[in-house]
Amino acid sequence: MNRKKTFAFALLLTLVLAVMLPTAIFAADTALTPETAQIEADAQSVSGKSLGSGIAIGIAAAGGAIGMGIAVGKSAEGVSRQPEAAGQIRSSMMLGLVFIETAIIYALLAVILIIFVL
């Protein structure tokens, strides 16, 4: 057990060093002119917007999918308990799904605005 912990720690340390050392080495020897500094700042801005937009739409889609799954599962459970109320349960479920999907579409619009306008 102790050998496994030591091996895991050594592996983790190696991975951390492999990620951090090249960054420090490459960052140390660059002298940026004002033009290249502006180009690099623009590239970092685009990169940050892309990463943030991807994370935002991913969270919105995952949250919407979870919400839709719960809604459909609960409506199926309700129909199985009261088959005579299936029409009302189905219409309530559809209305709820529309609201969930609307929230996801709003997130998509916000992400598109972030990418193309800001």
Secondary structure, 3 states (H helix, E strand, C coil): CHHHHHHHHHHHHHHHHHHHHHHHHHHHCCCCCHHHHHHHHHHHHHHHHHHHHHHHHHHHHHHHHHHHHHHHHHHHHHHHHCHHHHHHHHHHHHHHHHHHHHHHHHHHHHHHHHHHCC
